[in-house]
Amino acid sequence: MNERKKYSLISDADIKEGIEKGEFSEESIELVRDSFGRIVKHLRKQECEMVLPPSLIQINSQIIYQADLKPVIEALLKTKNIEMFDDLEEKYLILLDCLEYYKNLGGRLDELNSKSLEFSSVFESRVKKYIRNFNCDKISSDEIDQFVCMLDSYINVLFIYLMSTYWLHSEKCLTDTTMKKKLDGLEDNIRTVYEHLLVKPFFRRNKEASISLDNSLYAKYVLGEEGKYLNFIRKLIKHDSRFSSYEHFMEYLLSNHLVSRERYDDFMNRYEMEHVFNLKAEALHASDPKHLLVNKLFDVMEKIGTLQAIFSEIECLAKLSVDEIDLTSPRLKNKVGSLLSIRSE
């Protein structure tokens, strides 16, 4: 008599097939449920296009959802057609060659892991140096492309390092603190530039940082005709640590930059009070380099958040025992190998 297993395993292909057969139902609240009403998968909303999947593995009730890694790896390999600083481009292409070799032949996983760690340290150093010398007030379109390409490639390198570490060491990968330190450091470094682009801080005599919205990108959004740029504030405020929400930003704006003044109404033949923003800023143009870069950096921050979420998912997976997972399901008849494998058929 077989012992009943606690968890069953499921993939994206299984979910699609289950929905088509009526075994699963997809709800507008971005959840996928099975015929018993159990949650199969949370559909995480992605604010930008990215190579990384919004979710890699989820444990809901008694169901383990795992993403199909093959299209993710294929998408990574397509990033070979990029241009960045010569030495970084060379290292990035070497790493993708190692990944392709492992995908096709299943060998040299140790080499893939060691090179991804080595190259991540090179990227980390270059990113820190680049940000330290970056001038937010003098930005060219070429700089934007190079900068963002370097950051995207670094995130891909970290993803390869995370997955190759898991493939090598399974749950033991959680004892490696390298990944979290590098991700947190990257997020902090990018946020420095990100916040500066939105509104440049200044320091008082007591060295306390403060801000004024005058001549800032935020001011350009606020003063846009009929509030047509306010959605940018709603979006970008998410990664600005100085404000907890869009409502918090508006409270700051109203308390610091809204003034009342008298205005003579010729039609009514009387003075009336009006409220206006006491803000100075040039009109926003679509080609504004700060506007272009900060929106691209928003996408980068979203990708970092996705990678952090994937790391947390692997932490949850590592706490499971293989003995708890039902590997006898007909859905798994063509699947052999470990969870999150790219060579499972």
N, C-alpha and C positions, 0 to 999 in steps of 0.2 A: 504493500500500500504506500503510495507516494505521499510524502508530507506536503501539506498545502503551503504554497509559497506566498509570501507577503506581498510581493510586487510583481507586476507584469511589465514587459518592455514594449515600447512603441516608438515608431519613427514618423517623419513627415509623410512618407509614402503610405504608411499604414493609416494615418489620419485622413488623407485624401481618399483612399479606398473606402474607409469606414463611413465617411460623409456621403460618398456616392451610393453606398449600399443602404444608407439609412441607419447604420449602427451608431454613428456619432452625429451630433448636431452642433452647428456653429452659431453662436449668439452674437448679437450686435454689441454686447458689452466686452467684446474681445476675449471671449473664453470659448474653448472647444470642450464639449461634454460628450460622454458616451451615452448609450441607450438607458443606462441606469441613473443618469444625471450626475455622474462623477466627473470632476474636472480632469480633462486629459492634457490641456495645454493652455497657458496664458499667452495671448497674442500681444506681445509688447510693441507699442507704437514706436516706430523709428522716425525721428525728426529729419533725417538726412539719408542719402544713399550711402551704403557702406559695404565693404567686402565681408565683414564679420556678420554672422547671423545674430538677430536680436536676442536669441536664446539658444543655448547649446544643449542643456539638459534640465528637466524640471521633474520634481517629485510631487505629484498631486494625488491625494488619497492613496490608492494602492497601485497607481499607474506611473511608470517612469517614461517620460517623453525624451527622446534623443533626436537631435537634428541630424540630417544627412550631411556628413562632412565633405563628401566628394565634390559637390558644386562649390563649396567654400574654398577648397584647395584649388580647384580649377580657376576660380575668380582671382585667387592670390597669384597664380602663375601668369595670369594675363596682365598683371601689373609690371611685367618686365619692360614694357614700352614706356618707361618714364625717364625723365631727365632730372638729375640733381648734381650736387657737387661730385666731381669725378671719383674720388676715393670711396664715397658712400655708395654711389651707383654701382661700382665694381663689387663691393662687398655684398650689396643687396642682391645682385644677380647671381653671385656664387651661392648665396643661401637659397634662392629659389631653385637653382639647379639641384642642390642637395635635397630639397623638398620634393622635387619632381622624381628624382631617383628613388626616394623612399616610397612615394606613391606608386610608382610603376613596379619596383622590384622588392620593396620591403626591407632593404638593407641599409647599412650605414646610419642607423638611427642615432647612435652615439655621436657621430660626426655632425649630424643635423642639430642635435641638442647643444653640443659644445660650440659650434659656429654661431648659432643663434644667440647664445649667451655672450660670446666674444663680441659679435657685431652689435649687440644691443648696448654694450658698454661704449663702443665707438660712437654710435648714434647719440647716446646720452650725453657724452662729452661735447659733441659738436652742437647739439641743440642748446645746451647750457651756454656755450660760448657765443653762439649766434644770437640768442636772446639777450645776453648781457651787453652786446654791442649794437642791438637793434635800435634804430631811431624811429619812433612812432610818428614823428612829424615830417619825415622824409621817406616816403614809401613809393617804390616804383612797381609797375605791374609785374616785371620780371622777378622782383624780390618776393612778391606775394606768391607766385607760382612755385618758386624754389623752396620757400619757407614751408608752405603747406604740404608740398610733395615730400619734403624731408620728414615732417611730422607724421604723415600718413604711413610712410614706409617704416618709420620707427615703430608705430603701433602694430603694423603687420609682423615685424620682427619679434615683438614681444608676444604676439599671439602664437607664432610658430614656436617660440621658446616655451610658452606655457603648455601647449599641446604635446610637444616632444618630451617635455619633462614628465607629463602625465603618462604618455605611452611607455616611457622607460620605467617609471617608478610607481605608478598607480597612486595609492593614497599617501605614499611616502613623500610625494611632491609637495605636500602641505608644510613640510618642515623647512622648505626652501623659502626664505623671506625675500629673496632677490626681486621676484616679480612685483610684489606689493610695493616695495621701496621705489622701484623704478617708475611704476605707474603713478604713485603719489607725487614723486618728484617732478615727473613730466606735467602732471595736472597743475601743480603749484607754479611751475615756470611759465606755462602757457597763460595761466590766469593773470600773471603779472602784466603781460602784454595786452591781453584781452580787456582788462579793466582800464588800463591806460588809454586804449583806443576809444573807449566809451566816454570816459571823463578823466582827465589828468589830475592826479592828486597833488596837493601841495602840503608843505609841512609848516606848522606854527612854530613859534619860538620854543615851545616846550617839546618840540619834535613830534607832536601828535599829528597824524595824517588827517587831512580834511579834504573836502572837495567843493568846487563851485561849478555849477552846470553851465555857466557862461562859456560860449564858444566851444562847447563840447558836442560830440556826436549825439548824445542824448538830447541836447537843446535843438539840434537840427530836426530830430524826430518829432519833438514836442511842437515846434513851430511850423511843421509841414501843413500845407493847405488842408483845412477841414479834418485835421487829425488823421490823414491818410497813412502816416508813418508810425502811428502808435503801436501797430502790431509788431513792429520790430522791437520796441521796448518790451512788450509782453513776452516775446521770444527770448531776447538776449539777456533779460534780467535773471534768467534761470542760473547762469554761471557767473553772475556778479555777486561776490560774497558780501558786498557792502549793503545790499538790499535783500530782504528775505522774500519779497514777492513784488509783483506789479503794484499791488495796493500800497505796499510800503514805500515804493518809489514815488507814487502819486502823492502820498502824505508828505514826503520830504519836499517835493516840488511845490505843492500848495502852500506849505508853511514857510518856505524860504524864497520863493520866486513869484508869488502872486501878490499883486498890489491893487489897491483901489484908488480911483481918481475920478474927479469930476469931469463930465463932458457935457457941452451945451448941445441940446437937441433942437435944431432949427425948426423942425416940423411941429414939435410940441411946445416950442418957445419956453424952454426951461432947462435947468441943469439937472443932470442925472449922474448917479454913480455907476461906474463901470469897473469890471475886474479884468486885468490884463496880466500877462506873464512878463515879469521884469527880467527878460533873458536876451542875450545877444548871441547871434549865430548867423552864419551865411546859409543860404538856401542849399538844401541837399541835392546833389546830382548823382545820377546812377553810377557814374564813374569815380565817385569819391573813393580814394584808396583806403581810407579808414573804414568806411562802410563796407567795402568789398572784403577787406581782410578780416574784420571782426565777425562777419557772417560765416566766413570759411573756418575761422577758429572755433566758432560755435559748433560746427560740424565735427571738428577734431575733438572737442570736449565731449560731445555725444558719443564718439567712438571710444574714448577712454572710459566713459561710464559703462558702455556695453562690455568692454573687456573686463572691467571690475566686476560686473554682474556675472560674467562667464566664470571668472575665478571663484566667485562665491558659490556658483552652481557646482563646480567641481569639488569644492569643500564639502558640500552636502552629499555628493555622490561618493566621496571617499569614506564617508561614515557608514555606508551600506556594506553589508556582507553579500557576496555573490550568492551564497546559499539562500538568501531571502528572495532572489529574483527567479521568476518562472521562465525557464528557457525551453519549455516544451510546447509553447504556443505555436499553432500552425503558421502564424505570422513570422516566426523566427526560423522557418525551415531552411531558408537560404542564407541565414546569417550565422557566421562562425567568427569567433574572436571576441575581443574585449569590447566593452562599451566605448563609444566615441572613437572607434577605429575607422580609418579611411580605406582599409583593405579588408573589408568584412565579408566579401563574397568569393 
